[in-house]
Amino acid sequence: MKWKHRLEYAILRGLIFFINLLPVPLILALCTAVGSLAWIFYPFRIRVAYQNLATVFPEHGHGDRLRLLRRVYLEFCRTFGLVFILHRPKLRRLVEKAVITGRDKVDEALAGGKGAILTTLHASWFEAYFAWFNIAGLPTSLIYQKQSNPLSDRFFVKLRRRYGNSLQHLSSYDGMNAFQQALADNRLLIVSLDQSYTGRGVQVPFFGRPLACAKGTAILHLRTGAPVLTSVYAMRNGALHIDFDRVDLPVYTDTNDDTISEISRRCLVRYEDFIRRHPEQWFSLFHRLWSKKGYPPVRRSLRQIFF
């Protein structure tokens, strides 16, 4: 085990231990202060986030984008503090009482016996979203990217088991056979779409620009006939909302690049409206989605920083 991994893990556990000593109002106040300081002194990945916002909101001017970005940094830091205390009774009740839309479509999909491919995106309340599947007892398999630090990776997998054992973790390295087996076992298979897979993905328009979307959803549907659903999750008016919907797909007779592209497009386009309504909760705003380079500096006046 590398000493670097041990040190990173020790810092992570120390931070989580400290957060758990505090009451919720103090955690929120502290995280808001951290978010404000980050915005003022060290706005991490601001170049990437700004350009992504420009793609999502081309009609917004420079000042409007900066005001929205400030909200993004504050919301990101607040959520970071709360995901580590989801086990507390008050927050657990928030997950248990989540407002669910489209649960009947999930049940209908599983009734077919082929499992269901549940697409989603990276939003800031992802740990609450995962916790809900365990609490609800739905047979679910999550395709996730293993962290480079094995200690941290095991910790977060174990953390999610506080809420039940319905959520199974499948590494992205496990391959298509493992994913197909999960569907054969009539499980929900969670696949995140809002990532860039340059060199391995299929080009799909996303907010009017081509994104290298993962092919897995389309290929799995074509191989297994499993239905495809979308899912989004967000905090609205103090309640966790999780919305499911079914992607209506025609019967495809060929597995080729055009078919894969078409299925991927039909899924990905569904998320544009959610991102426009909740940009401050879209975690992938900080990811290099449309380009790996070419992010110019972001000019900020003192007024734009503080007001």
Rosetta blueprint (number, residue, H / E / L):
1 M L
2 K L
3 W H
4 K H
5 H H
6 R H
7 L H
8 E H
9 Y H
10 A H
11 I H
12 L H
13 R H
14 G H
15 L H
16 I H
17 F H
18 F H
19 I H
20 N L
21 L L
22 L L
23 P L
24 V H
25 P H
26 L H
27 I H
28 L H
29 A H
30 L H
31 C H
32 T H
33 A H
34 V H
35 G H
36 S H
37 L H
38 A H
39 W H
40 I H
41 F H
42 Y L
43 P L
44 F L
45 R L
46 I H
47 R H
48 V H
49 A H
50 Y H
51 Q H
52 N H
53 L H
54 A H
55 T H
56 V H
57 F L
58 P L
59 E L
60 H L
61 G L
62 H H
63 G H
64 D H
65 R H
66 L H
67 R H
68 L H
69 L H
70 R H
71 R H
72 V H
73 Y H
74 L H
75 E H
76 F H
77 C H
78 R H
79 T H
80 F H
81 G H
82 L H
83 V H
84 F H
85 I H
86 L L
87 H L
88 R L
89 P H
90 K H
91 L H
92 R H
93 R H
94 L H
95 V H
96 E H
97 K L
98 A L
99 V E
100 I E
101 T E
102 G L
103 R H
104 D H
105 K H
106 V H
107 D H
108 E H
109 A H
110 L H
111 A H
112 G L
113 G L
114 K L
115 G L
116 A E
117 I E
118 L E
119 T E
120 T E
121 L L
122 H L
123 A E
124 S L
125 W L
126 F H
127 E H
128 A H
129 Y H
130 F H
131 A H
132 W H
133 F H
134 N H
135 I H
136 A H
137 G L
138 L L
139 P L
140 T E
141 S E
142 L E
143 I E
144 Y E
145 Q L
146 K L
147 Q L
148 S L
149 N L
150 P H
151 L H
152 S H
153 D H
154 R H
155 F H
156 F H
157 V H
158 K H
159 L H
160 R H
161 R H
162 R H
163 Y H
164 G L
165 N L
166 S L
167 L E
168 Q E
169 H E
170 L E
171 S E
172 S L
173 Y L
174 D L
175 G L
176 M H
177 N H
178 A H
179 F H
180 Q H
181 Q H
182 A H
183 L H
184 A H
185 D L
186 N L
187 R L
188 L E
189 L E
190 I E
191 V E
192 S E
193 L L
194 D L
195 Q L
196 S L
197 Y L
198 T L
199 G L
200 R L
201 G L
202 V E
203 Q E
204 V E
205 P E
206 F E
207 F L
208 G L
209 R E
210 P E
211 L E
212 A E
213 C E
214 A L
215 K L
216 G H
217 T H
218 A H
219 I H
220 L H
221 H H
222 L H
223 R H
224 T H
225 G L
226 A L
227 P L
228 V E
229 L E
230 T E
231 S E
232 V E
233 Y E
234 A E
235 M E
236 R E
237 N L
238 G L
239 A E
240 L E
241 H E
242 I E
243 D E
244 F E
245 D E
246 R E
247 V L
248 D L
249 L L
250 P L
251 V L
252 Y L
253 T L
254 D L
255 T L
256 N L
257 D H
258 D H
259 T H
260 I H
261 S H
262 E H
263 I H
264 S H
265 R H
266 R H
267 C H
268 L H
269 V H
270 R H
271 Y H
272 E H
273 D H
274 F H
275 I H
276 R H
277 R H
278 H L
279 P H
280 E H
281 Q H
282 W E
283 F H
284 S H
285 L H
286 F H
287 H L
288 R L
289 L L
290 W L
291 S L
292 K L
293 K L
294 G L
295 Y L
296 P L
297 P L
298 V L
299 R L
300 R L
301 S L
302 L H
303 R H
304 Q H
305 I H
306 F H
307 F L
